[in-house]
Amino acid sequence: MKRLVVIALLGLAGVVGIGKAMAQNEVQVKVPFDFAVGNKTMPAGTYSITPVSEWAIEIQNRETNDALLTVVSQESNQQAKNVLVFTKYSGHYFLREILCESASMNVDLPTTKIEQRARQEEAKNSTDGGQVLLALK
């Protein structure tokens, strides 16, 4: 019985340690516009971005309690610059990359069908598309 309790406590200590290590990689950014991540639109505000695993991140606005988990790819072609990279199509912003040297996050976010449609619409109308970079804290 004592052995089982010791194993459980060691396991819990490991989980807590991992959580603290990942919390150290949290970065914050103030986003002055609404933006889409996956199929969810997030309102403008201050966000914390925390790696949850090698393949997932959490994006959270503690003021509004908006949060989501999203899958990421570790295959960004750009060097870490401590910025968020958004693409803008027809006035809509989509989070595309997180390039953060200090938090060891250099990741791409998947393109959604909504973003693909916005890109096609942008190509037809030839309006104000492009990239927007926001500095991370």
Contacts in CASP RR format, 6 or more apart in sequence:
PFRMAT RR
TARGET T0000
AUTHOR 0000-0000-0000
METHOD contacts of the structure
MODEL  1
MKRLVVIALLGLAGVVGIGKAMAQNEVQVKVPFDFAVGNKTMPAGTYSIT
PVSEWAIEIQNRETNDALLTVVSQESNQQAKNVLVFTKYSGHYFLREILC
ESASMNVDLPTTKIEQRARQEEAKNSTDGGQVLLALK
22 50 0 8 1.000
22 51 0 8 1.000
22 52 0 8 1.000
23 50 0 8 1.000
25 50 0 8 1.000
25 51 0 8 1.000
25 103 0 8 1.000
25 104 0 8 1.000
25 105 0 8 1.000
26 48 0 8 1.000
26 49 0 8 1.000
26 50 0 8 1.000
26 103 0 8 1.000
27 48 0 8 1.000
27 49 0 8 1.000
27 82 0 8 1.000
27 100 0 8 1.000
27 102 0 8 1.000
27 103 0 8 1.000
27 105 0 8 1.000
27 136 0 8 1.000
27 137 0 8 1.000
28 46 0 8 1.000
28 47 0 8 1.000
28 48 0 8 1.000
28 49 0 8 1.000
28 136 0 8 1.000
28 137 0 8 1.000
29 46 0 8 1.000
29 47 0 8 1.000
29 49 0 8 1.000
29 84 0 8 1.000
29 134 0 8 1.000
29 135 0 8 1.000
29 136 0 8 1.000
29 137 0 8 1.000
30 45 0 8 1.000
30 46 0 8 1.000
30 47 0 8 1.000
30 134 0 8 1.000
31 42 0 8 1.000
31 44 0 8 1.000
31 45 0 8 1.000
31 46 0 8 1.000
31 47 0 8 1.000
31 84 0 8 1.000
31 134 0 8 1.000
32 44 0 8 1.000
32 45 0 8 1.000
33 44 0 8 1.000
33 93 0 8 1.000
34 41 0 8 1.000
34 42 0 8 1.000
34 43 0 8 1.000
34 44 0 8 1.000
34 93 0 8 1.000
35 41 0 8 1.000
35 42 0 8 1.000
35 86 0 8 1.000
35 93 0 8 1.000
35 94 0 8 1.000
35 95 0 8 1.000
36 42 0 8 1.000
36 92 0 8 1.000
36 93 0 8 1.000
36 94 0 8 1.000
36 95 0 8 1.000
36 112 0 8 1.000
36 114 0 8 1.000
36 115 0 8 1.000
37 59 0 8 1.000
37 68 0 8 1.000
37 70 0 8 1.000
37 94 0 8 1.000
37 95 0 8 1.000
37 109 0 8 1.000
38 70 0 8 1.000
38 109 0 8 1.000
38 110 0 8 1.000
38 112 0 8 1.000
38 114 0 8 1.000
38 115 0 8 1.000
39 112 0 8 1.000
39 114 0 8 1.000
40 68 0 8 1.000
42 59 0 8 1.000
42 61 0 8 1.000
42 66 0 8 1.000
42 68 0 8 1.000
43 61 0 8 1.000
43 64 0 8 1.000
43 66 0 8 1.000
45 61 0 8 1.000
45 63 0 8 1.000
45 64 0 8 1.000
46 61 0 8 1.000
46 62 0 8 1.000
46 63 0 8 1.000
47 59 0 8 1.000
47 60 0 8 1.000
47 61 0 8 1.000
48 59 0 8 1.000
48 60 0 8 1.000
48 61 0 8 1.000
48 62 0 8 1.000
49 57 0 8 1.000
49 58 0 8 1.000
49 59 0 8 1.000
49 60 0 8 1.000
49 84 0 8 1.000
49 98 0 8 1.000
49 100 0 8 1.000
49 103 0 8 1.000
49 105 0 8 1.000
49 136 0 8 1.000
50 57 0 8 1.000
50 58 0 8 1.000
50 60 0 8 1.000
51 57 0 8 1.000
51 103 0 8 1.000
51 104 0 8 1.000
51 105 0 8 1.000
52 58 0 8 1.000
52 69 0 8 1.000
54 74 0 8 1.000
55 71 0 8 1.000
55 72 0 8 1.000
55 73 0 8 1.000
55 74 0 8 1.000
56 69 0 8 1.000
56 70 0 8 1.000
56 71 0 8 1.000
56 72 0 8 1.000
57 69 0 8 1.000
57 70 0 8 1.000
57 72 0 8 1.000
57 98 0 8 1.000
57 105 0 8 1.000
57 107 0 8 1.000
58 67 0 8 1.000
58 68 0 8 1.000
58 69 0 8 1.000
59 67 0 8 1.000
59 68 0 8 1.000
59 70 0 8 1.000
59 95 0 8 1.000
60 66 0 8 1.000
60 67 0 8 1.000
60 68 0 8 1.000
61 67 0 8 1.000
70 109 0 8 1.000
71 109 0 8 1.000
71 110 0 8 1.000
72 98 0 8 1.000
72 107 0 8 1.000
72 108 0 8 1.000
72 109 0 8 1.000
72 110 0 8 1.000
73 107 0 8 1.000
73 108 0 8 1.000
73 109 0 8 1.000
73 110 0 8 1.000
74 106 0 8 1.000
74 107 0 8 1.000
75 108 0 8 1.000
76 97 0 8 1.000
76 99 0 8 1.000
76 106 0 8 1.000
76 107 0 8 1.000
76 108 0 8 1.000
78 85 0 8 1.000
78 97 0 8 1.000
78 99 0 8 1.000
78 106 0 8 1.000
79 99 0 8 1.000
79 106 0 8 1.000
80 99 0 8 1.000
80 100 0 8 1.000
80 101 0 8 1.000
80 105 0 8 1.000
80 106 0 8 1.000
81 99 0 8 1.000
81 101 0 8 1.000
81 133 0 8 1.000
82 99 0 8 1.000
82 100 0 8 1.000
82 101 0 8 1.000
82 102 0 8 1.000
82 135 0 8 1.000
82 136 0 8 1.000
83 99 0 8 1.000
83 100 0 8 1.000
83 133 0 8 1.000
83 134 0 8 1.000
83 135 0 8 1.000
83 136 0 8 1.000
84 95 0 8 1.000
84 97 0 8 1.000
84 98 0 8 1.000
84 99 0 8 1.000
84 133 0 8 1.000
84 134 0 8 1.000
84 136 0 8 1.000
85 95 0 8 1.000
85 96 0 8 1.000
85 97 0 8 1.000
85 98 0 8 1.000
85 99 0 8 1.000
85 131 0 8 1.000
85 132 0 8 1.000
85 133 0 8 1.000
86 93 0 8 1.000
86 94 0 8 1.000
86 95 0 8 1.000
86 96 0 8 1.000
86 131 0 8 1.000
86 132 0 8 1.000
86 133 0 8 1.000
86 134 0 8 1.000
87 93 0 8 1.000
87 94 0 8 1.000
87 96 0 8 1.000
87 115 0 8 1.000
87 119 0 8 1.000
87 129 0 8 1.000
87 130 0 8 1.000
87 131 0 8 1.000
87 132 0 8 1.000
88 94 0 8 1.000
88 128 0 8 1.000
88 129 0 8 1.000
88 130 0 8 1.000
88 131 0 8 1.000
88 132 0 8 1.000
89 115 0 8 1.000
89 118 0 8 1.000
89 119 0 8 1.000
89 121 0 8 1.000
89 122 0 8 1.000
89 129 0 8 1.000
89 130 0 8 1.000
90 118 0 8 1.000
90 121 0 8 1.000
90 122 0 8 1.000
90 125 0 8 1.000
90 127 0 8 1.000
90 128 0 8 1.000
90 129 0 8 1.000
91 127 0 8 1.000
91 128 0 8 1.000
91 129 0 8 1.000
92 118 0 8 1.000
93 132 0 8 1.000
94 111 0 8 1.000
94 112 0 8 1.000
94 115 0 8 1.000
94 118 0 8 1.000
95 109 0 8 1.000
96 108 0 8 1.000
96 109 0 8 1.000
96 111 0 8 1.000
96 131 0 8 1.000
97 107 0 8 1.000
97 108 0 8 1.000
97 109 0 8 1.000
98 105 0 8 1.000
98 106 0 8 1.000
98 107 0 8 1.000
98 109 0 8 1.000
98 136 0 8 1.000
99 105 0 8 1.000
99 106 0 8 1.000
100 106 0 8 1.000
100 136 0 8 1.000
102 136 0 8 1.000
103 136 0 8 1.000
122 129 0 8 1.000
END
